[in-house]
Amino acid sequence: MNSLQNKIASLIQFAYAARKLCFGESAIVKMMVNKVDILVLASDIAQNQDKKYRQKAAYYQVPTVTIFSKSELGELFSKNEVACVGVMDHNIASQIKKLSEDNQ
């Protein structure tokens, strides 16, 4: 992982410790009730899955970031693979968004 990925991984792990994350399909449900502030998508998810997440995020005006692969996202939480993570903390989400925008 590069330094940007390390910084964002630390933020995501902090949100995980604070119980401010949701995974996969539950992220879509949480978006519907305005709890998700940013959606972190894996770079290697299936095209139809990526399209579904991005359409829902656009509809609910939730920004998306694609930085990690499924296995890299999974390693952050001691899981095999994770396709999508919803961050439900405004401050952490804004820091992730700022870091990803600065990198582009």
C-alpha positions in Angstrom: 0.0 0.0 0.0 1.2 3.5 -0.7 1.1 6.4 1.7 -2.4 7.6 0.6 -3.8 4.1 1.1 -2.2 3.9 4.5 -3.7 7.2 5.6 -7.2 6.3 4.4 -6.8 2.7 5.8 -6.1 4.3 9.2 -9.2 6.5 9.0 -11.4 3.5 8.0 -10.0 1.4 10.8 -10.7 4.2 13.2 -14.3 4.4 12.0 -14.5 0.6 12.3 -13.4 0.7 15.9 -15.9 3.5 16.6 -18.7 1.3 15.0 -19.3 3.9 12.3 -19.0 1.5 9.3 -21.5 -0.6 7.4 -20.6 -3.2 4.8 -22.1 -4.3 1.4 -25.9 -4.2 1.0 -26.5 -2.7 4.4 -24.6 0.4 3.1 -27.3 0.9 0.6 -30.0 0.7 3.2 -28.1 3.1 5.5 -27.7 5.6 2.5 -31.5 5.6 2.3 -31.8 7.0 5.8 -29.0 9.6 5.4 -26.5 7.8 7.6 -23.7 7.1 5.1 -21.4 10.0 4.5 -19.0 8.4 2.0 -18.9 5.0 0.2 -15.6 3.3 -0.3 -15.8 0.8 -3.2 -13.3 -1.9 -4.1 -11.6 -1.4 -7.5 -12.1 -5.0 -8.6 -15.8 -5.5 -8.0 -18.1 -6.8 -10.8 -19.2 -4.2 -13.3 -22.9 -4.6 -12.5 -22.3 -4.4 -8.7 -20.2 -1.2 -9.2 -22.9 0.3 -11.3 -25.6 -0.5 -8.7 -23.6 1.0 -5.9 -22.7 4.1 -7.9 -26.3 4.7 -9.0 -27.6 4.4 -5.5 -24.8 6.7 -4.2 -25.6 9.3 -6.9 -29.3 9.1 -6.1 -28.7 9.7 -2.4 -25.9 12.2 -3.1 -23.3 10.2 -1.3 -19.7 10.6 -2.6 -17.8 7.5 -3.7 -14.1 6.7 -3.5 -12.3 3.7 -5.2 -8.9 3.1 -3.6 -8.5 -0.5 -2.5 -9.1 -3.9 -4.0 -11.6 -6.3 -2.4 -8.8 -8.2 -0.6 -7.1 -5.0 0.6 -10.4 -3.8 2.0 -11.0 -7.2 3.6 -7.6 -7.2 5.3 -8.5 -4.0 7.1 -11.2 -5.9 9.0 -9.8 -9.4 9.1 -12.3 -10.6 6.5 -11.6 -12.4 3.1 -13.0 -9.8 0.7 -15.1 -6.7 1.1 -16.7 -5.0 -1.9 -18.1 -1.9 -0.3 -17.8 0.1 3.0 -20.1 2.9 4.1 -18.5 5.4 6.5 -21.1 6.9 8.8 -19.0 9.6 10.5 -19.0 13.0 8.9 -15.5 14.1 10.0 -13.8 10.8 8.9 -15.7 10.9 5.6 -14.7 14.5 4.9 -11.0 13.6 5.6 -11.2 10.6 3.3 -12.8 12.7 0.6 -10.1 15.4 1.0 -7.3 12.9 0.8 -8.6 11.2 -2.3 -9.3 14.6 -4.0 -5.8 15.8 -3.2 -4.3 12.7 -4.8 -6.1 13.1 -8.1 
